[in-house]
């Protein structure tokens, strides 16, 4: 799983694309932690993973859970994207 590193600015909307170079996996599961005092999740943009593959019950603590399994489409390496608003930098 790959996401680009970049500089952010206060008030900016930042889209973080999560991609995979090798989609030969049958599934994945993880928790994504972020600084909830600095970033506000605005939107999930689906790719291979859809909204039902994510859990947002811990979003107020800065945690997003994810679980996906199935057969990956070979036409795209985009897993999903998250859009955040920068609340502090």
Secondary structure as GFF3:
##gff-version 3
##sequence-region A 1 89
A	DSSP	beta_strand	13	19	.	.	.	ID=ss1
A	DSSP	beta_strand	27	33	.	.	.	ID=ss2
A	DSSP	beta_strand	39	46	.	.	.	ID=ss3
A	DSSP	three_ten_helix	51	53	.	.	.	ID=ss4
A	DSSP	beta_strand	54	55	.	.	.	ID=ss5
A	DSSP	three_ten_helix	59	61	.	.	.	ID=ss6
A	DSSP	beta_strand	63	69	.	.	.	ID=ss7
A	DSSP	beta_strand	78	86	.	.	.	ID=ss8
###
